[in-house]
Amino acid sequence: MKLFCVYRSTGRTPLISFTSRVRLGDSVFSSRALSKMIDVLRAKGVDGVIIGSTSIELALKRDSFEGDVDLLVTSESVLVNYGVLEEVARSYGCTLGSTWLGTPSITCFIDNEEVTADLYENMHDFYIPNEMVEDAIEYQVHGTRVKAIKPEDYIVLKAFAGRSEDLEALRKIGEIIRRRELKIDRRLVELRAELFNERRSILRRLSEYLW
């Protein structure tokens, strides 16, 4: 999926069944496949915090996810140490690509499920505030520690980006909130909005599309 734009032969037998295939489009994958993908990356020293819509799906305790896993890398830069991803690709038959921002992405088929991790870093005009990263929620997904930003942070980032697809995402999240499936701390939202110069625009969009 496109993320919001925030301005500013294997050599060994894998323990998990990985299969190389041609990617046909946005995928749906299980929480177990997510946990295994995180495990594979972490085993090679690549770790991070989920910053995309998967953060909302985790908060909703869903067992399946759509699209890609948007991961803000908090370990050593994969831009500097791209060889780590090449090693993962060789070991597990994964394919490497790039995100709309030009940062790396990696697609693996795990137990016949396609999972793509889009790897982002705070660089150039792309920036996720440290407060959001440090306050990430830690989930246990099939025994794997998975960190994701809070739903409040995700919706503030969406409101800040303000593209048509971002506003549509806010509208859908608003429906979930009104069904009382997701609880949002409005005070935290207001505090997070203060991290951006466009605070008034963020709150206006949230008032129009979310509340």
Secondary structure, DSSP 8 states (H G I E B T S, - for coil): ------B---SS--SS-B------SS-EEEHHHHHHHHHHHHHTT--EEE-STHHHHHHTT-SEEES-EEEEE-SS-TTTTTHHHHHHHHHHT-EEEE-TTS-EEEEEEETTEEEEEEEE-SBTTB---HHHHHT-EEEEETTEEEEE--HHHHHHHHHHH--HHHHHHHHHHHHHHHTTSS---HHHHHHHHTTSTTHHHHHHHHHHHT-
